[in-house]
Amino acid sequence: MRLNEIDFNDSTPIEGYGPGFFRIGGEVLRGPVITGPTGTKSWGGFDDTDALVALAGQIDVLFVGTGPDVAHLPDDLLATLQEAGVGVEAMASPAACRTYNILLSEGRRIALALIPV
């Protein structure tokens, strides 16, 4: 078997997650978080649209981890993101973390907003 080292360039992949937390860049962050081209920070959840709209023009798609299970995003959040030109894909947080890391390793312009499992 051949193993290849993954290069994430200057971006920070998701290293782990568990009940109520995410490990990103060696730091454990509790509660919802956003990570992407502008760094990693706490997020106010679905009502905190300003932090997501601020990513417009910097990313091609925003992945939203909705917790342990996939859930529909609130209609007002979707409308706000579409108005700002931010492409969005909702999925369960574990799947969002995996997808984010894979696309990040390919050098894609992406960001991730996560609700903990």
Residue, then its C-alpha position, 0 to 999 in steps of 0.5 A: m500500500r502506498l501512503n501519501e502525505i496530505d498537504f493542506n497548504d495554509s489551511t487548517p483541517i478538522e482533526g477531531y470532534g466529539p460531544g460538544f467540541f471540535r479539535i481544529g489546529g490542535e485547539v479544542l473548541r466547544g460549541p458551534v464553530i466556523t473555519g475557512p480562509t479567514g481562520t477558525k472562530s466560535w459561531g452563534g449558530f443558525d441565527d449568526t448569518d453575518a459571520l457566514v455572509a462575510l465569506a461571500g466572494q472568498i469561497d465557492v461553497l459553505f458546508v454546514g454541519t447540522g449536528p449528529d443528523v442531517a437537517h434542513l437549514p432554516d429558510d431565512l438562513l438559506a435566503t440570506l446566503q443565496e442573496a449574498g451569493v454563498g453556495v451552501e450544502a447542509m449535512a450531518s457534522p461528521a460528514a461535513c468534517r470529512t468532506y471539508n478535509i478532502l476538498l481542503s486537501e484539493g485546494r478548494r475555496i471552501a468554509l465550514a460552519l459546524i453545530p456539535v454532535 
